[in-house]
């Protein structure tokens, strides 16, 4: 724990959450603009709505975890990714996501921390960072 590159991992987590919040806010603005200017309805069966409401936040959480690994390996090359640093990266992303909850920014898909987001971010980071597990 003492020898992990915490500063770089928190910077990578901060960049990851900033990118996801900006994309989430732009998606919210686009949907708001479409809804106010047109008569836009999505013809979905009512049976699928609970399933979609469960799968979309899980997919977003998986994407956040994978994006954190991508940003770390592309922009923070001094960080040696291993199983321990992946766990530390997941922890840093969760801390920054918790702090993001205090910002007054509208959110459509990126919510606070709950069970699904913790599991999704962890699975996304370790699925994309599979090649770093053994080192």
N, C-alpha and C positions, 0 to 999 in steps of 0.2 A: 504493500500500500504506500509505503514511504517513497518508493522509487518510481512511481507512476508519473507520467507527464500531465499532471492535473491541469495546469494552465492551458496547454494546447487542447486537451480534451474538452474543457469548458468553452474554449473559443470555438471549437468545432460544433459543439452542441448549440451554442448561441447562434452561429451561422445557420445551422439546420432549422432551428425553430423560427428564425427570422424569415427564411425562405418559405417555410410552410405557412406562416401567418400571412405573409404578403400574398401568396397564391390563394389562400383561403379567403382573404378579404377581397381580392379581385374577382374570385368566383362568386362571392356574395353580391358584389356590386353588379356583376353581369346578370345574375339571376334576378336581382331586384329591378334592373333596367328592362329586362325582357318581360317581367311580370307586370310592370306598370305601363308599358307601351303597347303591348299586344295582348290578345286573348289567348294565352299560351296554357295549354293543358296537356299533361302527359297521360295518355290512355293506359293506365296500369290496372290490372285486376286488384281488388282490395285485399286479396289473399297474399299478394306478394309484398305489400307495403311493410309489414313487420319484419319480413326477411331482409328486405333492402335496408331498413332502418338498423338492422343488426350487422349486416355485412359491410356497409360503406364505412362506418367508423373503424371497424376492424381492419379493413384494407388500408385506410389512411394511417393507422398506427403501424402497420407493417411497412408502409412506405416511408414513414418518418425514421424508423430504425434502419432501414436499408440506406436511406439518404444520409444518415449520420456516418455510416461506414464509408460511403462514397466520398463524402466531403473530407473525411479524415485522411483517407488514402490518397486523394488527389491534391489537396491543398496543405495538408500538415504531414509532409513526408518524413519529418524527423520523428514522428511517433511510430514506434515499432508495434504493429498490431499483432496481438496475441490474445489468447483467451482471457487473460486478466485485464488487458486494456480494453477488450470489448465489453466486459462487465462494467468497467469503470466508465466507459463511454455511455452505456445504457443508463447508468446512474446519473451521469452529468446531464444527459438529455431529459431525464425525468425531473431533475432539480430545476432546469431552465424552463421546462414545460409548466412546472408548478408556479414558478415566478411569473410566467407569462399570464397566468390566470388573474394577476392583479392589474394587468393593463386594460384600459377601457377601449379595447378594439373589438368590434363585432366579429363573431366567429360562426362559421357554418359547419365545418367539419372538425376542426381542431379544437377540442374541448379541454377540459381539465384532466386531471389524473383520476382514472378509475381502474378497475381490474382489467378491463379489455385493453386499455391503452398500455398498461404495464406489460401485459403478456404480448401484445402486438408489437410493441417497440423491441422487446427482447427477442422475439421470434424473428422479426425482420432484420435486426442487426446480426444475429447469429446465422440466419439463413444466407444472407448476402456475404457475410464474412466467414463462410464455411472453411475456406482455405487457410484461415489463421487459427483454427481451433487447436492444432497439434503443437504449435510452437510456443 
